[in-house]
Every structure is written in structure tokens, then in C-alpha cells.
Amino acid sequence: MPVSLHTTTGKASFDDIYERPDPRAYYARMSELDYRIPELAKPHFERFIADHRVATGIAAPTVLDIGCSYGVNAALLRLDLTMAELAEHYREFSEPDARTADLIAHDRELLAARDQLPGVRFLGMDASSPALDYGRAAGFLHGAVHADLEAADPTEAQRRILARADLVISTGCVGYITERTLLRVAGAHGGKLPWMAHFVLRMYSFEPISAHLAALGYRTERVPGLHQQRRFASADEQQRVLDTLAANGIDPEGHESDGWLYAQLYLSRPKFSVATEH
């Protein structure tokens, strides 16, 4: 399959699979690349939600997933499945006559029987309207915002949805988005700062974002450890990433040099918060 590179990030572009009416093509392509960061992020998000409950007393928090596509993180957390199991689930509907409506109905039945987080609400924000529509129709997302907050402030209707968020998570959108988006999300409520957990590829520096968040009242920490995101989609993509890492003084030996994109986890909490990753 030909691979095109994003003009500004150097990463492979998968825009075509995000515009389908259901996630079958998405999971098929991501499975080919051993895409695993949402699964590796899952226990960290579960712990983050638990810590938030203890620190704030909010028993039923609302989680905003930025760059959620088809509601992948919500599906993993709520159904307690692996990425491989989700991919197999959608592969069962690979027949040419399988309808998106049948897949939605099946997902809703599965969620009704297996929801592991019935008290948590999930919101999604993404640039793909079809992906968001599916996530909501299938029940993975309780609400959605289709917006480009890099370019403009949210509308009043979008701001009201974003203002519900108690926690904000992401597993790969930083680099496509910057502090412009995160500051607009953080400021949506006006009187509450949501906790944030972002998995960020090593090729991107989170320091400029953490500096802006600090000005709002956040304290950011990097959790020790590196996490595989996916295999490189092409030799060109790998070389572009290696070049970027070298320019930033980051040694890729044993990591990106071995054929994988790697991410680091950054946690940002309001400075009055005392809970820590454990």
C-alpha cells in the first residue's frame, strides 16, 4: 500500500481510513502496523481516572479524548478488550454485504453487556466527522466535538461540551495539535481546569505546551518509561523521524532505530492537586 507522509510532521498519513463510515478499514490498517499505544495507555488512563476520583470526590467523571477517531480509547476502556481483539471483532464484519448499521447495532449490544465503566462519560474531539459519528452511534462516545481548535476558538455550543470534561486524554495527536488546542480546551469551563494525560511521540517536545499550561496553573510531570506506538509505515517515514530526533538531540538507538515509533506520557494537573502516578 502506498504511504504518503504528512507535510509538517513527517509521519505517515492515514487520512483516507478516518473518513470511512465505520472503523473496519481503520482497524485493519492499524493491525498491519501493530498499532498498540491505546492498549499500552489503558492502565495509565485507568489509574489516572481512579486518582482523579480520590482527589476530587467526583465519582462519575467525564473524559475528553482528543483525536479520538472512532472512539478507540473509549472502546478499549469500556469493553476491556485488547487492540487485537477489537481488530478481530471488526474483521468478523468484513463481508462485502455487511452494513455499517449492523455493526453499530452489534457494538451497542456488546457495550450494553460489557461496559466496565458505566459511571464514566466519554467525549470525543476529532477532525473526522464520520469517525465521530460512528463513535457516538455505537455508544462509545456520549458526546463529540468536530472542530479544529488550532485554527479558531470553539463555538459556544462546542465550548459547552468541552466544559464538561474533568479529564483530557490523548494517544498521538500532539504534534498535529499544539498548545493552541489544549489551552482552548483547558479554558472552556472558565472555573475548572481538567486533568490531562497525553502520550507524545519522542520526536515532539512537550515543553512548550507544559510552559503554557503552567501559566494557567498546571504542574506537568513526565512519567518514566517509553511506550511503543506502532511500527513505521515505510522506510521514508522512519528516516524522517530519525532525522527529527537527531536534530533534537535524541538518541534513537534501540528504539526508533529498530523500527518503532515511541511515545512518552505527560501528566498535567492543576497545581493544587496532590495525586501522583503510582
C-alpha positions as CSV (number, residue, x, y, z in Angstrom):
1,M,0.0,0.0,0.0
2,P,1.5,3.4,-1.0
3,V,2.3,5.6,2.0
4,S,2.1,9.4,2.0
5,L,3.8,11.5,4.6
6,H,2.2,14.3,6.5
7,T,3.7,17.5,5.2
8,T,4.5,19.1,8.5
9,T,5.1,16.1,10.9
10,G,6.8,13.6,8.6
11,K,4.5,10.9,9.9
12,A,2.6,8.6,7.6
13,S,-0.8,10.0,6.7
14,F,-3.9,7.8,7.2
15,D,-6.5,10.4,6.3
16,D,-8.3,8.0,4.0
17,I,-9.2,5.5,6.7
18,Y,-10.6,8.1,9.0
19,E,-13.2,9.2,6.5
20,R,-15.0,5.8,6.3
21,P,-18.4,5.4,7.8
22,D,-17.2,2.7,10.2
23,P,-13.8,1.6,11.6
24,R,-13.2,-1.7,9.7
25,A,-10.6,-0.2,7.4
26,Y,-9.0,1.7,10.4
27,Y,-8.5,-1.4,12.5
28,A,-7.3,-3.5,9.5
29,R,-4.6,-1.0,8.6
30,M,-3.6,-0.3,12.2
31,S,-3.4,-4.1,12.9
32,E,-0.9,-4.3,10.0
33,L,1.3,-1.8,11.7
34,D,1.0,-3.4,15.2
35,Y,-0.6,-0.2,16.5
36,R,-0.6,-0.6,20.3
37,I,-0.3,2.7,22.1
38,P,-4.0,2.9,23.1
39,E,-3.7,-0.5,24.7
40,L,-0.4,0.4,26.5
41,A,-2.0,3.7,27.6
42,K,-5.1,1.9,29.0
43,P,-3.7,1.0,32.5
44,H,-2.3,4.6,32.9
45,F,-5.7,6.1,32.0
46,E,-7.5,3.7,34.4
47,R,-5.1,4.8,37.2
48,F,-5.5,8.4,36.2
49,I,-9.3,8.2,36.4
50,A,-9.0,6.5,39.8
51,D,-6.6,9.1,41.2
52,H,-8.9,11.8,40.0
53,R,-11.9,10.3,41.8
54,V,-9.9,10.1,45.0
55,A,-8.5,13.6,44.7
56,T,-11.7,15.4,43.6
57,G,-14.5,13.2,45.0
58,I,-16.1,13.1,41.6
59,A,-17.4,9.5,41.3
60,A,-18.6,9.8,37.7
61,P,-16.1,11.9,35.8
62,T,-16.3,13.0,32.2
63,V,-13.3,12.1,30.0
64,L,-12.5,14.0,26.8
65,D,-10.4,12.1,24.2
66,I,-8.6,14.5,21.8
67,G,-8.0,12.8,18.4
68,C,-10.4,10.0,19.4
69,S,-11.1,8.8,15.8
70,Y,-13.8,6.1,16.1
71,G,-13.8,6.2,19.9
72,V,-10.8,3.8,20.2
73,N,-9.7,4.7,23.7
74,A,-13.3,4.7,25.0
75,A,-13.9,1.3,23.4
76,L,-10.8,-0.2,24.9
77,L,-11.5,1.1,28.4
78,R,-15.2,0.4,28.4
79,L,-15.1,-3.1,26.8
80,D,-11.9,-4.2,28.5
81,L,-10.6,-5.5,25.2
82,T,-7.1,-5.5,23.5
83,M,-6.4,-3.9,20.2
84,A,-6.0,-7.3,18.6
85,E,-9.5,-8.3,20.0
86,L,-11.0,-5.1,18.7
87,A,-9.4,-5.7,15.3
88,E,-10.8,-9.3,15.2
89,H,-14.2,-8.0,16.3
90,Y,-14.4,-5.7,13.2
91,R,-12.8,-8.3,10.9
92,E,-15.9,-10.5,11.5
93,F,-17.9,-7.9,9.6
94,S,-15.6,-7.9,6.6
95,E,-18.1,-9.4,4.2
96,P,-18.9,-7.1,1.3
97,D,-22.6,-7.1,2.2
98,A,-22.0,-6.2,5.9
99,R,-23.7,-2.9,6.6
100,T,-22.5,-0.1,8.9
101,A,-25.9,-0.1,10.6
102,D,-25.5,-3.8,11.6
103,L,-22.0,-3.1,13.0
104,I,-23.4,-0.2,15.1
105,A,-26.2,-2.4,16.4
106,H,-23.7,-5.1,17.3
107,D,-21.4,-2.6,19.1
108,R,-24.3,-1.2,21.1
109,E,-25.3,-4.7,22.2
110,L,-21.7,-5.5,23.2
111,L,-21.4,-2.3,25.1
112,A,-24.7,-2.9,27.0
113,A,-23.4,-6.3,28.1
114,R,-19.8,-5.5,28.9
115,D,-19.4,-1.8,29.9
116,Q,-16.6,-1.8,32.5
117,L,-17.0,1.9,33.3
118,P,-20.8,2.6,33.5
119,G,-20.2,5.7,35.6
120,V,-17.7,7.4,33.3
121,R,-18.8,9.5,30.4
122,F,-16.6,9.9,27.3
123,L,-16.5,12.8,24.9
124,G,-14.5,12.8,21.7
125,M,-12.9,15.5,19.6
126,D,-11.6,14.9,16.2
127,A,-11.1,16.4,12.7
128,S,-13.0,13.4,11.1
129,S,-16.8,13.8,11.2
130,P,-17.5,10.2,10.0
131,A,-15.3,8.8,12.8
132,L,-17.1,10.9,15.4
133,D,-20.5,10.0,14.0
134,Y,-19.7,6.3,14.3
135,G,-18.3,6.6,17.9
136,R,-21.5,8.3,19.0
137,A,-23.8,6.0,17.1
138,A,-22.1,2.9,18.5
139,G,-22.4,4.4,22.0
140,F,-18.7,4.6,22.8
141,L,-18.9,8.4,23.0
142,H,-21.5,10.3,24.9
143,G,-20.8,13.5,23.0
144,A,-18.5,14.8,20.3
145,V,-16.9,18.0,19.1
146,H,-15.9,18.2,15.4
147,A,-13.6,21.1,15.4
148,D,-10.1,22.4,14.5
149,L,-9.1,24.4,17.6
150,E,-5.7,25.1,16.1
151,A,-7.4,27.5,13.8
152,A,-10.2,29.0,15.8
153,D,-11.9,29.2,19.2
154,P,-14.7,26.7,19.8
155,T,-18.2,27.9,19.1
156,E,-20.4,28.4,22.1
157,A,-22.1,25.0,21.5
158,Q,-18.7,23.3,21.3
159,R,-17.4,25.2,24.4
160,R,-20.3,23.9,26.4
161,I,-19.5,20.3,25.5
162,L,-15.8,20.8,26.2
163,A,-16.6,22.4,29.5
164,R,-18.0,19.1,30.8
165,A,-14.5,17.5,30.8
166,D,-13.0,16.5,34.1
167,L,-10.1,14.8,32.4
168,V,-8.4,15.1,29.0
169,I,-6.5,12.3,27.3
170,S,-4.8,11.7,24.0
171,T,-2.6,8.9,22.4
172,G,-0.9,10.5,19.5
173,C,-2.5,13.8,18.5
174,V,0.2,16.1,20.0
175,G,2.3,17.2,17.0
176,Y,-0.8,17.7,14.9
177,I,-2.1,19.9,17.7
178,T,-0.2,22.4,19.8
179,E,-0.8,24.5,22.9
180,R,-3.5,26.4,21.0
181,T,-5.9,23.5,21.1
182,L,-5.0,22.4,24.7
183,L,-5.3,26.0,26.1
184,R,-8.7,26.4,24.4
185,V,-9.9,23.1,25.9
186,A,-8.5,23.9,29.3
187,G,-10.2,27.3,29.3
188,A,-13.6,26.0,28.1
189,H,-15.1,25.8,31.6
190,G,-13.8,29.1,32.9
191,G,-13.7,27.9,36.5
192,K,-12.3,24.4,36.4
193,L,-9.1,23.0,35.0
194,P,-9.4,19.4,33.7
195,W,-6.6,16.9,34.5
196,M,-4.6,15.9,31.4
197,A,-2.7,12.8,30.3
198,H,-1.0,12.9,26.9
199,F,1.1,10.2,25.2
200,V,3.5,12.2,23.0
201,L,5.9,10.9,20.4
202,R,9.6,11.5,21.3
203,M,10.0,13.5,18.1
204,Y,7.9,16.2,19.6
205,S,8.8,18.4,22.6
206,F,6.1,18.8,25.2
207,E,8.0,21.6,26.9
208,P,6.4,24.5,25.0
209,I,2.9,23.1,25.9
210,S,3.8,22.5,29.5
211,A,5.1,26.1,29.8
212,H,1.7,27.4,28.6
213,L,-0.2,25.1,30.8
214,A,1.9,26.2,33.8
215,A,0.8,29.8,33.2
216,L,-2.8,28.6,33.6
217,G,-2.0,26.8,36.9
218,Y,-0.9,23.3,35.9
219,R,2.0,21.2,37.1
220,T,3.3,18.8,34.4
221,E,5.4,15.6,35.0
222,R,6.8,13.1,32.6
223,V,6.2,9.6,33.7
224,P,9.3,7.4,33.4
225,G,9.3,4.8,30.5
226,L,8.9,4.7,26.8
227,H,5.9,3.2,25.0
228,Q,5.7,1.7,21.5
229,Q,3.1,3.4,19.3
230,R,3.3,1.4,16.1
231,R,5.8,0.2,13.5
232,F,6.9,2.6,10.9
233,A,4.7,2.6,7.8
234,S,7.7,3.0,5.4
235,A,11.4,3.5,5.3
236,D,10.8,7.1,4.3
237,E,8.7,7.7,7.4
238,Q,11.4,6.1,9.6
239,Q,14.1,8.2,8.1
240,R,12.2,11.5,8.5
241,V,11.6,10.6,12.2
242,L,15.2,9.6,12.8
243,D,16.3,12.9,11.2
244,T,14.0,14.9,13.5
245,L,15.2,13.0,16.6
246,A,18.8,13.7,15.6
247,A,18.1,17.4,15.2
248,N,16.5,17.4,18.6
249,G,19.5,15.6,20.2
250,I,17.6,12.4,21.0
251,D,19.3,9.1,20.6
252,P,17.1,6.6,18.7
253,E,19.3,3.6,19.3
254,G,17.4,0.6,20.4
255,H,14.1,2.3,19.9
256,E,13.1,4.2,16.7
257,S,16.2,2.7,15.0
258,D,14.6,-0.7,15.5
259,G,11.5,0.2,13.5
260,W,9.0,1.6,16.1
261,L,7.6,5.0,16.9
262,Y,7.9,5.6,20.7
263,A,5.9,7.9,23.0
264,Q,6.3,9.3,26.4
265,L,3.5,10.0,28.9
266,Y,3.0,13.5,30.3
267,L,0.5,14.2,33.2
268,S,-0.7,17.7,33.8
269,R,-2.7,18.5,36.9
270,P,-3.8,21.8,38.5
271,K,-1.2,22.8,41.0
272,F,-3.5,22.3,43.9
273,S,-3.8,18.6,43.1
274,V,-1.7,16.2,45.2
275,A,-2.4,12.8,43.5
276,T,0.6,11.2,41.7
277,E,1.1,8.4,39.2
278,H,2.0,5.2,41.1
